[in-house]
Amino acid sequence: MLAHPRLLIRVGERRTGQAWNRISNQLGRVHKVTLTGDAGQITQTTPLNSEQATFYRDCGITPPPRITAANPA
């Protein structure tokens, strides 16, 4: 059974000490990008800034891996 979104928001706020709009804004800046060139293709997430990394840590969530796929040419 899935937890109610409001409960998850409240847990995030309590664990980080930040308002949900701040958490959402910062984590919404984490993106997955695919780069293609002569050497092949790589998919990676944008680097986390210190605040984003702290949110993941405080919530006990493993951050996304930096490189999610690599396909050499």
C-alpha positions as CSV (number, residue, x, y, z in Angstrom):
1,M,0.0,0.0,0.0
2,L,1.4,3.4,-0.9
3,A,1.7,6.2,1.6
4,H,-0.4,9.3,1.2
5,P,1.5,12.1,-0.5
6,R,0.9,14.5,2.4
7,L,2.4,12.1,4.8
8,L,5.5,11.8,2.6
9,I,5.8,15.6,2.4
10,R,5.5,15.9,6.1
11,V,8.2,13.3,6.7
12,G,10.5,15.1,4.3
13,E,9.9,18.4,6.0
14,R,10.6,16.9,9.5
15,R,13.7,15.0,8.5
16,T,15.3,18.0,6.7
17,G,13.9,20.9,8.7
18,Q,13.0,22.6,5.4
19,A,9.6,23.5,3.8
20,W,8.3,21.2,1.1
21,N,8.5,23.9,-1.6
22,R,12.3,24.3,-0.9
23,I,12.8,20.5,-1.0
24,S,10.8,20.1,-4.2
25,N,12.5,23.1,-5.9
26,Q,16.0,21.8,-5.1
27,L,15.3,18.1,-6.0
28,G,13.4,19.2,-9.1
29,R,16.7,20.5,-10.4
30,V,18.2,17.0,-10.5
31,H,18.0,15.9,-14.1
32,K,18.9,12.8,-16.2
33,V,20.7,13.7,-19.4
34,T,21.9,11.6,-22.4
35,L,25.0,12.8,-24.2
36,T,25.9,11.4,-27.6
37,G,29.1,11.8,-29.5
38,D,31.7,9.9,-31.7
39,A,32.7,7.8,-28.7
40,G,29.2,6.6,-28.0
41,Q,26.4,7.5,-25.7
42,I,26.3,8.1,-21.9
43,T,23.3,8.7,-19.7
44,Q,24.0,10.5,-16.4
45,T,22.3,12.6,-13.7
46,T,23.4,16.1,-13.0
47,P,25.8,16.5,-10.1
48,L,24.0,17.0,-6.7
49,N,24.8,20.3,-5.0
50,S,25.4,20.1,-1.2
51,E,21.8,21.0,-0.3
52,Q,20.4,18.3,-2.6
53,A,22.8,15.7,-1.2
54,T,21.8,16.7,2.4
55,F,18.1,16.2,1.6
56,Y,18.8,12.6,0.3
57,R,21.0,11.9,3.4
58,D,18.6,13.3,5.9
59,C,15.7,11.3,4.4
60,G,17.8,8.1,4.3
61,I,17.4,7.8,0.5
62,T,20.2,6.7,-1.7
63,P,20.9,9.4,-4.3
64,P,20.6,8.5,-8.0
65,P,23.8,7.1,-9.5
66,R,25.8,9.6,-11.4
67,I,26.2,7.4,-14.5
68,T,23.1,5.3,-15.3
69,A,24.1,3.9,-18.8
70,A,27.2,3.9,-21.0
71,N,27.1,2.6,-24.6
72,P,30.5,2.9,-26.3
73,A,30.5,3.3,-30.1
